[in-house]
């Protein structure tokens, strides 16, 4: 029996958590599948990429295209050129893409132009916001895919409304939850304050970040579980405008951090703009705000498990908060994950960038009892269902 050759593609940090359980499931069937993993290199910094492969035990990529940074057009164009070379050499039966990054769209188009079947993990997600480049990537990818692997019922309905054949749509659940459940115990064993200390951004005279000194202690030490807020923020709508970012910083300093300590995992884009807009020193000097560098998967999972409230514009953290039961303030105007919202049984509130809306949600969540919400098929078995769907679809 001929093995099915599957080429899967990852490009950026959110993809890594999604490809890990899929890769692990394929390994269980060596007589049926041959797996070739392509890393496009959209996230090229070791802290944002290779450490995730190691911590999640993802097989080393068979090829790294090394695309690097650039505009959306530059990344998509370079990815298509380099990925085509790999396709022509390897000749896979299926290309499997995940999520909504530029690599997802670029590799789908390239594969289809060579008449290679494409499957999309996380198909059908829609924010209905065409200002988001990720939304364009989702729509283009789904429009040409042969197999649409969906995470929830909302995604199924979106695809049906767009006219996709029922035979193409396979409801498999959320693969991010496979990763969460496989790593929950390991994350729980981590020491909360060791994570803070190891990743702390200490001040120096120039106001820039420097290496963590072993004798520098956090301004708030010995955090207790369920007694602090975690913040991540990286989207252009929140951090690229001085007016918006400044209003959010005022909220964090004057309102949020007054209630409880705030642990802020600072994305490189956000840090750059805080410094550019002259806000970095003020944030650094706030006694109840703890600035830390971007952390690994297990460390962020521990922070999420331990936090009283999650404040984020990350879709992945929105999903994880739903299952963990951490009240989540989602700083976006729309979401492609409505299943996580309070009105649908979840624990997330959409607030956009409006400080008043964020503060209202924050105060409401101060008295919110933690409760996990598990949408249908968010059960840790998604990777197995995906592999079964590919097997059924055949070469």
Secondary structure as the mmCIF struct_conf table of DSSP 4:
data_model
#
loop_
_struct_conf.conf_type_id
_struct_conf.id
_struct_conf.beg_label_comp_id
_struct_conf.beg_label_asym_id
_struct_conf.beg_label_seq_id
_struct_conf.end_label_comp_id
_struct_conf.end_label_asym_id
_struct_conf.end_label_seq_id
HELX_LH_PP_P HELX_LH_PP_P1 UNK A 2 UNK A 3
STRN STRN1 UNK A 4 UNK A 10
BEND BEND1 UNK A 12 UNK A 12
HELX_RH_AL_P HELX_RH_AL_P1 UNK A 13 UNK A 27
TURN_TY1_P TURN_TY1_P1 UNK A 28 UNK A 32
STRN STRN2 UNK A 33 UNK A 39
BEND BEND2 UNK A 42 UNK A 43
BEND BEND3 UNK A 45 UNK A 45
HELX_RH_3T_P HELX_RH_3T_P1 UNK A 46 UNK A 48
TURN_TY1_P TURN_TY1_P2 UNK A 49 UNK A 49
HELX_RH_AL_P HELX_RH_AL_P2 UNK A 50 UNK A 55
TURN_TY1_P TURN_TY1_P3 UNK A 56 UNK A 57
HELX_LH_PP_P HELX_LH_PP_P2 UNK A 58 UNK A 61
BEND BEND4 UNK A 62 UNK A 62
STRN STRN3 UNK A 63 UNK A 64
BEND BEND5 UNK A 69 UNK A 69
HELX_RH_AL_P HELX_RH_AL_P3 UNK A 72 UNK A 90
BEND BEND6 UNK A 93 UNK A 93
STRN STRN4 UNK A 94 UNK A 98
TURN_TY1_P TURN_TY1_P4 UNK A 99 UNK A 100
BEND BEND7 UNK A 101 UNK A 101
HELX_RH_AL_P HELX_RH_AL_P4 UNK A 102 UNK A 113
TURN_TY1_P TURN_TY1_P5 UNK A 114 UNK A 115
STRN STRN5 UNK A 117 UNK A 123
TURN_TY1_P TURN_TY1_P6 UNK A 124 UNK A 124
TURN_TY1_P TURN_TY1_P7 UNK A 130 UNK A 131
BEND BEND8 UNK A 132 UNK A 132
HELX_RH_AL_P HELX_RH_AL_P5 UNK A 133 UNK A 144
BEND BEND9 UNK A 146 UNK A 146
STRN STRN6 UNK A 147 UNK A 150
BEND BEND10 UNK A 151 UNK A 152
HELX_RH_AL_P HELX_RH_AL_P6 UNK A 153 UNK A 161
TURN_TY1_P TURN_TY1_P8 UNK A 162 UNK A 163
HELX_RH_3T_P HELX_RH_3T_P2 UNK A 166 UNK A 168
STRN STRN7 UNK A 169 UNK A 171
HELX_RH_AL_P HELX_RH_AL_P7 UNK A 175 UNK A 188
TURN_TY1_P TURN_TY1_P9 UNK A 189 UNK A 189
BEND BEND11 UNK A 190 UNK A 190
HELX_RH_AL_P HELX_RH_AL_P8 UNK A 192 UNK A 199
STRN STRN8 UNK A 200 UNK A 200
TURN_TY1_P TURN_TY1_P10 UNK A 205 UNK A 206
BEND BEND12 UNK A 207 UNK A 208
HELX_LH_PP_P HELX_LH_PP_P3 UNK A 211 UNK A 213
TURN_TY1_P TURN_TY1_P11 UNK A 214 UNK A 215
BEND BEND13 UNK A 219 UNK A 220
BEND BEND14 UNK A 222 UNK A 222
TURN_TY1_P TURN_TY1_P12 UNK A 225 UNK A 226
BEND BEND15 UNK A 227 UNK A 227
STRN STRN9 UNK A 228 UNK A 233
HELX_RH_AL_P HELX_RH_AL_P9 UNK A 236 UNK A 239
BEND BEND16 UNK A 240 UNK A 240
HELX_RH_AL_P HELX_RH_AL_P10 UNK A 242 UNK A 251
HELX_RH_PI_P HELX_RH_PI_P1 UNK A 252 UNK A 256
HELX_RH_AL_P HELX_RH_AL_P11 UNK A 257 UNK A 259
BEND BEND17 UNK A 260 UNK A 260
STRN STRN10 UNK A 261 UNK A 266
HELX_RH_AL_P HELX_RH_AL_P12 UNK A 268 UNK A 276
TURN_TY1_P TURN_TY1_P13 UNK A 277 UNK A 278
HELX_RH_AL_P HELX_RH_AL_P13 UNK A 280 UNK A 285
TURN_TY1_P TURN_TY1_P14 UNK A 287 UNK A 288
STRN STRN11 UNK A 289 UNK A 293
HELX_RH_AL_P HELX_RH_AL_P14 UNK A 297 UNK A 306
BEND BEND18 UNK A 308 UNK A 308
STRN STRN12 UNK A 309 UNK A 312
HELX_RH_AL_P HELX_RH_AL_P15 UNK A 315 UNK A 324
TURN_TY1_P TURN_TY1_P15 UNK A 325 UNK A 325
STRN STRN13 UNK A 327 UNK A 330
BEND BEND19 UNK A 332 UNK A 333
BEND BEND20 UNK A 336 UNK A 336
HELX_RH_3T_P HELX_RH_3T_P3 UNK A 338 UNK A 340
STRN STRN14 UNK A 341 UNK A 341
HELX_RH_3T_P HELX_RH_3T_P4 UNK A 342 UNK A 344
TURN_TY1_P TURN_TY1_P16 UNK A 345 UNK A 345
BEND BEND21 UNK A 346 UNK A 347
STRN STRN15 UNK A 348 UNK A 350
TURN_TY1_P TURN_TY1_P17 UNK A 352 UNK A 353
HELX_RH_AL_P HELX_RH_AL_P16 UNK A 355 UNK A 365
TURN_TY1_P TURN_TY1_P18 UNK A 366 UNK A 367
HELX_LH_PP_P HELX_LH_PP_P4 UNK A 368 UNK A 370
TURN_TY1_P TURN_TY1_P19 UNK A 376 UNK A 377
BEND BEND22 UNK A 379 UNK A 380
HELX_RH_AL_P HELX_RH_AL_P17 UNK A 382 UNK A 393
#
